[in-house]
Amino acid sequence: MNITKTPFLLLCSFILLFSCKTQKENTTLKQRLTFEIVKTSDNSGYQNSENILINNQSELDSAWLKIFSNYLRKPPIPSYDFNTTQLALIAMGEKPNGAYKINVTSVVDFGEKTVVTIAETIPGKSCLTTSVISSPVQLIKFPKQTNEINFIRTQQIKECKNGF
């Protein structure tokens, strides 16, 4: 009896040992990065939904001018040390009213890639909204990354009580 059980137990042990990953292998290395909102605007010049990485001052200058292309008075363009800092511009695109919002909720380094998570807020049918076209955008800065950067957008419909 022991002889017939031994191959079966060895086979089960082998399958169990090599089919399951160790916890260290299963745990994805991740680090939540600190990010700062540089600017948020509802009236940008970005008419399409875009995610733009900004890696140098020239790219920032162009993006800044487009963010404020609908403004008569433009704020001064900030400058950063792009050896240590990276920026991301998140544009929602042109929307039919002023109740649309965009907000970066996290920047997480997973080792092989960094993920920027974006929350888009959309007004529900019960909301009273302004009759103005908007183009929400947010510009953030975070520590420079050398890995691939991915963007994930989530949409949240905000229903309003009493129209607001």
N, C-alpha and C positions, 0 to 999 in steps of 0.2 A: 503494500500500500504506500509506503513512504517513497518508493522508487517511482511510482506513477505520478505522485503529487509533485515531486521535485521538478520535473521539466515544466509542468504547468505553472508552478510558483516562480520558477526562473523566468519563464516567458512573460508572466504578468509583471514581475519586477522590472524586467527589461523594458517593456512597453511603458510602464508607469515612469520609469526613470528618464527615458528619452522622448516621451511625447509631451511631457509637461516642462515648461520653462521654469527656471528658478525664479524666485521673487525678484532677485536683482535684475535678471534679464527682462522680466515683465514690467518692471517699474520704469517708466519713461522719465529720463532726467528732464526736469522742468524748473524754470525759474521765472517768477513773475517779475517783469522789468518795471521800473519806475518810469512813468512818462509824464510829460507836462503838456497841457493844452496851450499852444502858442496863440491861436486865434480861432474863433468860431464866428461864422457869419451866415445869415439867411439870404443875403443878397449878393452872391458871388457871380463871377462871370463864367462859371462852369455850368454849361447847359446839359452835359451828359454825366452819368454816373461813372466815377473814376476813382482809382486808388493809385496814387503817385508817390514813389519814393524819391526823396530829395537828398542828393549826396554831395552837393557843392553849392557855393554861394550863387553862382550863375543860375542854377536850377531854381533856387529859392527866389531870386530876383524876379524871374519869369512867372513863377507861381503866385508870388505876392501881388504883382501887377494885375494878374488875371483875377485873383480873389477880389481885389478892390476896383476892378474895371468899371463898376457901376456907381462908384463914389466920386464926387467932385474933389473932396479932400482925402488923400490917401495917407495913412499913417506911415512913419518911416520904416524902411525894411530892416529887420533885425539881422545881426550877423552872428554866426556860430562857428565853433571850431569843428569842422567836419572830419577831423581825424578821430574825434571821440564822440561826435554827435551825429545822429541821423534824424531826418524828418519824414513824416508821412502826411500827405494831403489826401483827405477823404472827401469826395464830392458826391452828393446825392443826385445831382442833376436838376433840371428845371421841373418844378412842381406847380400845380394849379392854385395853391393857396399857401398862406403863411403858417399853417399848423404842422408842417412836416419838419422833423428835427433829425439830426445825425449826431452821434456821440460815440467816441471810442471808449470801450469799457475795459479793455485789458490789452497788454502786450506781454506775451509769454514766450520765453526761449525754451524750446524743446530739444536743444542740442543740434540736430540736423536742420531744423527750421525754426523760425520765429513766427508766431501767429498773432496778428492784430485782429481783435474782435470788435466789430462795429455794430451798434444798435441803431436801427432806423425806426423812428416813431412816425406812425401814419395816423391821421385823424379818422375816427370811426364815423359811421353814417349819422350818429346822433349829435355830432359836433357842429357848432356854428363856427365858420372860419372866415378869415379876411379874404376879400376878392382881389388878391394881389399875387402875381407870379413870384415864386421864391426859388432860390437855388442854394440850399443848405450845403455848407462846407465846414470841415474842421481840419486844422493843421496841428499836428503834435510833434514833440521832439522826444527822443529816447536815446539810450546809449547805442553807439554804432554797432551794427551786427555784420558779421562776415558770412553768415549762413543765409539760406533761402528765406525770404519773407513772404508769407501767405496772408491773405485777408479773408476773414469770414464775416459775412453780414447776416444779421438777424433782423427780422421785422416784427414790430410790436404795434398792434392796432390799439390806439387809445380811445376808448369810448368816453363820452362826456356826459356828465350829469347836468340836467337842465340846459343842455346846449353848450356848456363851457367845460 
